[in-house]
Amino acid sequence: MDDLPRTDLRAAIMWHLTYTLGKDPDHAQLFDWRMALSHAVRDRIVDRWMTATRDTYRADAKRVYYLSMEFLIGRLLEDNIVNLQMTDQARAAIESLGLDYRQLLLDEPDAALGNGGLGRLAACFMESLATLGCPAYGYGIRYEHGLFRQSFLDGRQQEAPEDWLQQPNAWEFERPEARFTLGFGGNILTRAGTTRWEPEHFVQAEAFDTPVIGWRGRWANTLRLWAGRAVNPFDLERFNAGDFAAAAENEALARTISRVLYPEDSTEKGKYLRLMQEYFFSAASIRDILRRFETAHQDLRLLPQKVAIQMNDTHPAIAGPELVRLLHDERGLPFDEALDIARGCLNYTNHTLLPEALESWGEALFASLLPRHLQLIDRIDDAHAKAHPARRVSAHGDGRVRMGELSFIMSNRVNGVAALHTGLMKTTVFRELNDLHPGRIVNETNGVTPRRWVHSCNPRLSALITDTIGDGWIGDLEKLTELEPHIDDADWLARFAQVKTDNKAGLCDWVTREHELMLNPEAIFDVQIKRIHEYKRQHLNILEAIALWQEIRDNPGAGWTPRVKIFGGKAAPGYFFAKDIIRLINDAARVINADAATHGLLQIIYLPNYNVTMAERLIPAADLSEQISTAGKEASGTGNMKFALNGALTIGTLDGANVEIRERVGKENFFLFGMTVDEAEARRQVENHAAGAIAADPRLARAIEAIRAGAFSPDEPDRYAGIVGNLTGPDYFLVASDFSDYWRAQREVDQAYADKRNWARMAALNAARSGWFSSDRTIRGYMADIWGARSLTGN
Ligand SMILES: *Cc1c(COP(=O)(O)O)cnc(C)c1O
């Protein structure tokens, strides 16, 4: 066997094809070539990865541990090639083998180990941590089945399991030696003044490591995902007795833990398995963190100097009591000291203020699974009450364990994800705790990685920017402001506009190929892609589309600006209202797209199976970004940032990071509408507010009436009675009350788009002024304000 070629990529691909995949080049399929390229790329990551690990040990640097139930990674091959700056080399090597480079990249499954923004944030953070040379580990669950695959049948969402691991995963390294045995249930034994938990059931967590390389390949960190394994996978006795299925029962049960991602985006189901998953990955991670610390240190009191743990939402909140338990019960530190050490390490990011999404567990269920943790939570509450006797705020009470309070009490820092959201945390969910712990809550406005969300996904724009200001912006996104002087140059602006035109043409080709629909490339591409939720108000968007359709039909010659409305997004399988919204959009699209009277002026398309790859395809082609949540309900949003960076204008409410986007891009380059948080709160107090709004706006009344009368569901006229009843009744998310102003803003969009040059100017200003929304900036904030961590590459 020849040595593996180190420098020639083409030779390395051939080597891996032969020796790693065992394939004769004459018979290799696209999959084989893709795997061979992936292995050749991975080889180039591994050396840097090991160097980074050695550097971290040598410097005895503080490590950051990012605990997240979700990592919405997407594809990795292009990301890795781009960060290693091997794009030209890789394309040349693949083309020299007679293969199509794009097609090969698209062969990779999209790793969807998350639901939406929260999981995508974790993935962007991993990339930025590596880019900044901050020693860090991501910890999560290696779900066998990621987020379900969505399709439509007669307009209704269908869910099929996503099986990204059907094919071998080129990026991960299985670590059979890195295993922890974790217990559940059982009893608590007190002997000679010490308390110990004697669990009843056991499972093992086995580690799978994926290296994450930063921009320019200077540093690599580890994403460590845990898989469930049985302690005794196989019962030979039962097998020999002929009970073959029962012999493997242990293994099947243990594997169930990491089988599926819970497809709940913001509502928590009180599911036993879900709590098991949370404990499983948190406890395995905490043990791994302690093990690593103890290889270099004896004194556990140094832990907060060497370890910063970030809990992404409350899903890993059990990490707090688990760390206390390991320090106190298992290592014998006094309880108060164990508590102080744990609190010195832990931090918590809050992602939602929606009351139904604040996680809590019934105490009976909690105690049956984690009896010792419940005792420790009570002691944590007691210690907190003793330190702050003025007011009683506790994690356990009224028969429930509240994970938000637990996370807050156990954390050194608690952060919100946009300025508005952080402010609201202080006055709503954590008002009392904020009074008791002033300064604990800090803000870290979200960001997105510019490598994936501009440079890779929008190669035309990337080339123009680099041609204009050099390539420094990719690692320092605020350099985009250097574009501003060029925006007044008509030739430059024409090139900028041409990028969008070309991206739109590319999307049209793809839609024609995949969905047999011809989109009008001259139209405004108006895009709303995100999870389907009432607070995100896709139904406000479709109502406006219906009203517009009716108005165009009334008055076809009124010089309408053509529109293509593009939707994408999944609904949680048990969220029936959201599923009705999907069906309504599809039903309305069918009727409206078939109407000759509005043909070419209004088209609606709902693209199935929205995921990271689709976001990368759609965002560069968008003219208008729909960020229309009810004020106070979207914590930050990150989709909004991706659009602005790619030169789409936002139509949006004063919610989440929209507020900061608008401040930065300038209010004249942002289509604002809708109530503020305070106005929304006041509006909810008005009796029959929805009916009042409908009565005051004939367009809205007519659009709702069309839905009610079955204009889009003639075979089942009352199909949307639920939606209509909500919109005309309680309408908690104030769709009716915000409709008129949304309509007004949309007509301003029409007007503005008619002036092509000025539109391009506004779009370019959005791109030039959005560099602050890089997740590099966000991570620098966490490093300085929360973790006290430093870069080992001088970044
Ligand atoms: C960015 C992103 C999100 C978050 O979108 P929001 O509009 O902020 O809710 C969700 N899903 C995917 C696939 C994304 O890329």
The ligand as a Gaussian input file, in Angstrom:
#p B3LYP/6-31G(d) Opt

LIG

0 1
 C      -31.336000      30.769000      10.764000
 C      -32.215000      29.585000      10.773000
 C      -33.326000      29.535000      11.622000
 C      -33.719000      30.692000      12.511000
 O      -34.596000      31.523000      11.779000
 P      -35.478000      32.649000      12.490000
 O      -36.049000      33.396000      11.346000
 O      -34.524000      33.480000      13.294000
 O      -36.483000      31.967000      13.309000
 C      -34.135000      28.418000      11.601000
 N      -33.863000      27.383000      10.793000
 C      -32.814000      27.396000       9.945000
 C      -32.589000      26.225000       9.055000
 C      -31.950000      28.486000       9.912000
 O      -30.905000      28.477000       9.083000

